[in-house]
C-alpha cells in the first residue's frame, strides 16, 4: 500500500528553488515524525502556485528518527523527475521574474556586503534594502519570498519585522542575523525560520538562504488507499 504526501509550496519561486536544489537531483527530504519504513512506495503531490498539482512516484530511501541528530524525517528518492515536472518547470520559468528578497540592516556597509553575497548565490534575486523597520514594514507583503533581518542593529525593530513577516498570508520565511545569544532566543520566539551569525559566513548564508526559500509551506502525509 503506497503512502501519499501533499507538498504545498508558498510561491512559484520557492518551488523553483526547491527544484534546483533538491528535485532535479532526484530526491526530497520530508520533515516528519511519522515512522515509515525504508523501501515504502510513495506518491508525492506537488501543489505549486500558478501551475496546479503534479504527482511523482518515489520510494523511502532513508529515514532519520527523533533520536538522531537533525530534524526527523524521510529521504525520498524519485525515479525520472524531469519528464514528470518538465511542462510545469517550462511554464513557470517563462513567467519567472526573480526571487523577491527583503533585506533589513541599519548598517549601510553590512547591507551592501549582504546584498552582494545574495546576488552571488541567486543572480536573479530582486533585493529590496531597508535601513529601518518602518521602511521594511512599508514594503513587506506576501509577495516577498524571504526576509533577511539584522537583529543586532535594532533588536526591537528587527523582531517586529520578523513578527510582521509571519503575520502575512501566507507567512513570509525569515532569516535572523545575530551573534547575541539573547537576541537569538528572542528571534526564535518571534518566529524566525533560520538563524545566522553576524556577519554570516558565505557558505552558511548560501545553505540557509536556499533552505528558507525552497522549504515547502505545508507537508501533509497520510496513508494512501
C-alpha positions in Angstrom: 0.0 0.0 0.0 1.7 3.2 -1.1 1.8 6.4 1.0 0.5 9.7 -0.3 2.2 13.0 0.6 0.9 16.5 -0.3 3.7 19.1 -0.5 2.4 22.7 -0.9 4.7 25.5 -1.9 4.2 29.1 -0.9 5.2 30.7 -4.3 6.3 29.5 -7.7 9.8 30.9 -6.8 10.0 28.7 -3.7 9.2 25.7 -5.9 11.8 26.6 -8.5 14.5 26.9 -5.8 13.4 23.5 -4.3 13.6 22.0 -7.8 17.0 23.4 -8.5 18.4 22.3 -5.1 16.6 19.0 -4.4 14.1 17.7 -7.0 16.4 18.0 -10.0 18.9 15.7 -8.1 16.2 13.1 -7.8 15.2 13.4 -4.1 13.4 15.3 -1.4 13.7 15.4 2.4 10.3 15.5 4.1 10.5 16.7 7.8 8.0 14.5 9.7 7.9 12.3 12.8 5.7 9.7 11.1 7.5 6.3 11.1 7.5 4.9 7.6 9.9 2.1 6.8 12.6 2.3 4.1 11.6 0.8 0.9 8.0 2.0 1.1 6.5 3.3 -2.1 5.2 6.9 -2.0 3.3 9.3 -4.3 4.2 13.0 -3.9 1.6 15.6 -5.0 3.3 19.0 -5.5 0.9 21.9 -5.2 2.6 24.9 -7.0 1.0 28.4 -7.3 0.3 29.1 -10.9 0.9 25.5 -12.0 -1.6 23.4 -10.2 -0.7 19.9 -8.9 1.8 17.5 -10.2 2.4 13.9 -8.9 5.7 12.0 -8.8 6.3 8.4 -7.5 9.1 7.7 -5.2 10.5 5.4 -2.5 11.7 6.0 1.1 15.4 5.6 0.7 16.4 6.5 4.3 14.9 7.9 7.4 16.0 10.0 10.4 14.4 9.4 13.8 13.8 11.9 16.6 16.7 10.3 18.5 19.2 11.2 15.7 21.0 14.4 15.0 19.0 16.9 12.9 15.3 17.1 12.3 13.4 13.8 11.9 12.1 12.9 8.5 12.2 10.8 5.4 14.6 10.9 2.4 12.5 10.2 -0.7 14.2 9.0 -3.9 12.5 9.7 -7.2 12.9 7.9 -10.5 12.5 10.2 -13.5 12.0 13.7 -12.2 12.4 15.7 -15.4 9.6 14.1 -17.5 7.1 14.4 -14.7 7.9 18.1 -14.0 9.1 19.2 -17.4 5.9 21.0 -18.5 5.4 22.6 -15.1 9.0 23.9 -15.0 8.9 25.3 -18.5 5.7 27.2 -17.8 7.0 28.6 -14.5 10.4 29.6 -15.9 8.7 31.6 -18.7 6.8 33.5 -16.1 9.6 33.8 -13.6 10.6 37.4 -12.6 13.2 36.6 -10.0 13.2 35.8 -6.2 11.9 38.8 -4.1 14.1 39.3 -1.0 13.7 42.0 1.7 17.0 42.9 3.4 16.8 44.9 6.7 20.0 46.2 8.2 20.7 49.6 9.6 24.4 49.5 8.7 25.0 50.5 5.1 28.2 48.5 4.6 26.6 45.4 6.0 23.6 45.8 3.7 25.9 46.2 0.7 28.0 43.2 1.6 24.9 41.0 2.2 23.2 42.1 -1.0 26.4 41.3 -3.0 26.7 37.9 -1.4 23.0 37.2 -2.0 23.4 38.1 -5.7 26.3 35.7 -5.9 24.1 32.9 -4.6 20.9 33.8 -6.6 21.7 36.0 -9.6 18.0 36.6 -10.3 17.3 37.9 -6.8 15.4 41.2 -6.6 16.6 42.7 -3.3 14.7 45.5 -1.6 17.0 47.1 1.0 15.7 48.8 4.1 17.6 50.7 6.7 15.0 50.6 9.4 11.9 48.6 10.5 9.5 51.3 9.3 10.7 51.1 5.7 10.8 47.3 5.9 7.2 47.3 7.2 6.0 49.5 4.3 7.3 47.1 1.6 6.7 43.8 3.4 4.0 41.8 1.7 3.1 38.2 0.8 5.0 38.8 -2.5 8.3 38.7 -0.6 9.9 35.3 -0.9 12.2 35.7 2.1 13.0 38.4 4.6 16.6 38.7 6.0 16.8 40.7 9.2 19.9 42.1 11.0 18.6 41.9 14.6 21.9 43.2 16.2 21.5 46.8 14.8 17.9 47.3 16.1 16.6 44.4 18.1 13.1 45.8 18.7 12.7 46.8 15.0 14.1 43.5 13.8 11.8 41.4 16.0 8.8 43.5 14.9 9.7 42.8 11.3 10.0 39.1 11.9 6.6 39.1 13.6 5.1 41.1 10.7 6.5 38.7 8.2 4.9 35.7 10.0 1.6 37.6 10.0 1.5 37.7 6.2 -0.9 35.3 4.4 0.9 33.1 3.7 3.7 33.8 6.2 7.0 35.0 4.7 10.1 32.9 5.6 12.6 34.9 7.7 16.3 34.7 8.4 17.6 36.4 11.6 21.2 37.5 11.7 22.7 38.0 15.2 25.6 36.9 17.3 23.9 37.8 20.6 22.6 34.7 22.4 19.7 36.6 24.0 18.7 38.1 20.6 18.8 34.7 19.0 16.4 33.4 21.6 14.1 36.4 21.1 14.2 35.9 17.3 13.1 32.2 17.7 10.3 33.3 19.9 9.3 35.9 17.3 9.0 33.1 14.8 12.2 33.3 12.6 12.7 30.2 10.4 16.5 30.4 10.3 19.4 31.9 12.3 22.8 33.1 11.2 25.8 34.6 13.0 26.7 38.2 12.3 28.4 38.6 9.9 27.3 35.4 8.3 30.0 33.2 6.5 29.2 33.0 2.8 28.8 29.2 2.8 26.4 29.3 5.8 24.4 32.1 4.1 24.1 30.0 0.9 22.8 27.0 2.8 20.4 28.8 4.9 19.1 31.1 2.1 18.3 28.2 -0.2 16.8 26.2 2.6 14.5 29.0 3.6 13.5 29.8 0.0 12.8 26.2 -1.0 11.1 24.9 2.1 7.5 23.8 1.4 4.8 25.7 3.2 2.9 22.5 4.0 3.8 18.8 4.1 0.8 16.6 4.8 1.4 12.9 5.0 -1.2 10.2 5.1 -1.7 6.6 4.1 -2.9 6.1 0.6 -5.6 3.7 -0.4 
